[in-house]
Amino acid sequence: MTVDSRVDRVLDALVELFETGELTGDAIERAVASIIAGDASEIRVAALLTALRCQGETATHLAAAVRAARAAMIPFPRDPTRPLLDTCGTGGDGARSLNISTATALIVAALGIPVAKHGNRSASGNSGSADVLERLGVNPDQDPATAALGLKTLGIAYLYAPRHHAGFRHAAPVRRALPFRTLFNLIGPLSNPAGPEFQLLGVPDESLADLIAQTLIDLGDTRRAAIVTGGDGLDEVTLDGPTWVRWVEPAAHTIRLETWHADDFGLPKVHSGDLRVADAAESARRIETILQGRSDAARPVLIANAAAALLVVGAVEELAQGVEQATNAVDSGQAWDLLNRWRRHAPAPTPN
């Protein structure tokens, strides 16, 4: 295939969309492959992403884009007999909260659940998982061999999206320039290079939750996922109002709806404003405080999210059991010890 023909894949998709009013999964997969390969102009990329957003992305579109991303990614070496969990969400809730999903990963991994956390830096510069992990003293940009050894010996690994999905950089200027979420914001949580069997996946609104749930069904390779949306707009389990949950089991082609409240966890209500942080440094300080067993308003929220993750992987049968185990992981020092061992395994680079 020549470079010109690959460039035309994006143009082909645009022509198909405007002539028929529809876009097939095959056209999307070819177009996204062209974008990732760096063979599409920014003008065409912007036009396609804008047209898709105006029309409304479908599960067919998203599944096709994910397949293209997976085909181009650098894979992660893993033991296929050892099921993995990911806590990566879509982000984009605008809450500027401390990084709940990263702390959740540490608490759950401390309890012996293998976690392959996929993530990136924050586009807004606030508190992306890579930003926070670096502030916690762990190098987020680990080579696959180092990350794989961490997963084997510690039970946790961080898979830095730009290392495994280098081609996404070609879409980055357009994504920054466009004033709205695009298809590429949704690909990441569905393109973990480790191929985790279980996911606790936070999204900021229910329409996106429906889209991602159906996409997981279409992709068919996740054993179980809980897609969670806070009633307060948090893309995590919240204790400030309801958490709407979509239980997805692709093998059974089922999506089951459930609603959680603070009472279901046996935890106090926590106002979402108490989770706000100014930057990654504050997020890291508050996570350290909680993992050291000291008081912080966000502690119950981290415990709740860890309890939900334990329920996803089947380590507990009800949320209250998950709360008990997650609380023990924090109060016993297990989670804090794991963070310190992870720091020694993959220390963050010293700032210049």
C-alpha positions, 0 to 999 in steps of 0.5 A, a space after each residue: 500500500 502506498 502512502 497516497 492510498 493510505 492518506 486517501 483512507 481518511 478521505 474515503 471515509 469522509 466521502 462515504 459519510 457525506 454521500 451516504 450519511 453513514 460510515 461503516 466499521 471497515 471505513 473507520 478502521 482503515 481511516 484510524 489506521 491511516 491517522 495512527 500511521 501518520 499518513 493523514 493530513 490534519 485538515 482531514 483528521 479534523 474533518 472526520 473527527 468533527 463529522 463523527 462527533 456531529 453525527 454521533 459515534 456508534 459502538 461500531 465506530 468505536 470498536 473499529 477504531 479500537 481494533 485499528 489502535 490494537 493492531 498498531 500498538 506495542 504489545 505488553 508481555 504477560 502471563 495469559 493464565 493470570 487474569 488482570 484488572 485495569 482501572 483506567 477511565 475516560 477522564 474528562 469529567 472536569 472535576 479536578 479530583 485527586 487521581 482515584 483510579 491510580 490509588 484504587 489500583 494500588 489498594 487492590 494490587 496490595 490485596 493480591 489482585 494483579 493490576 495492569 494500569 493503562 494511562 497517560 498524562 493529563 491533557 489539561 496539565 492537572 492530574 493525569 495518572 502518569 503525572 500523579 504516579 511520577 509525583 508518587 516517585 514511580 516512573 510512568 514511562 517504563 519499558 515493557 520488560 521493566 513493567 512486566 517484571 513489576 507485574 510479576 514480582 509486585 502484582 502491578 504495572 503501569 502501561 504508559 499510553 504514548 509508549 505503547 500507542 506512539 501513533 496517537 501523537 499524530 492526532 494530538 494537535 487536532 485533538 488539542 485544537 478541537 473544543 470537544 471530546 473526540 473518538 480518540 478520547 474513548 479509544 484509550 480505556 479499551 486499548 490496554 496493551 495487556 488485554 485485561 480480563 477485568 475493567 473498572 471503567 469510569 465515564 463522566 456521563 451515561 450516554 458515553 457509558 451506554 456507548 462503551 458498554 455496547 463497544 465492549 460487547 462488540 469487541 468481545 474479549 473482556 470477561 467482566 467490566 463495571 462501567 461507573 458514572 457518578 451522579 455528581 458527574 464524577 467518572 468514578 464511584 462517587 459517595 456524593 449521590 448515586 453511582 450508575 453502574 453498567 455490568 458488562 459480560 461480553 461472552 453472555 452479551 449482557 449489560 445489567 444496570 445497577 445503582 449504588 449509594 454510600 449506604 450500599 458501601 456502609 460509608 459516609 457521604 463525601 462531597 465531591 468538592 472535597 476531592 478537588 486538587 490544584 495539581 498532580 503534586 497535591 493529588 500525590 500528597 493526598 494519596 500518600 496521606 491516605 495510604 499511610 493510614 492518616 485522615 483525609 476526606 477522600 479516603 472513603 471514596 478510594 475505599 469505595 472504588 477499591 471495593 468496586 474493583 474487588 467486586 468486578 474481579 470476583 474477589 468478594 461477593 458484595 460491596 461491604 466485603 470489599 470495603 472491609 478488605 480495602 480498609 484492611 489493605 490501607 490500615 495494615 500498611 500493605 498498600 503503602 508498602 506496595 507503593 514503596 516497593 514499586 518506587 524502588 523497582 521503577 524510580 521516577 527520574 530526578 527532575 532537572 
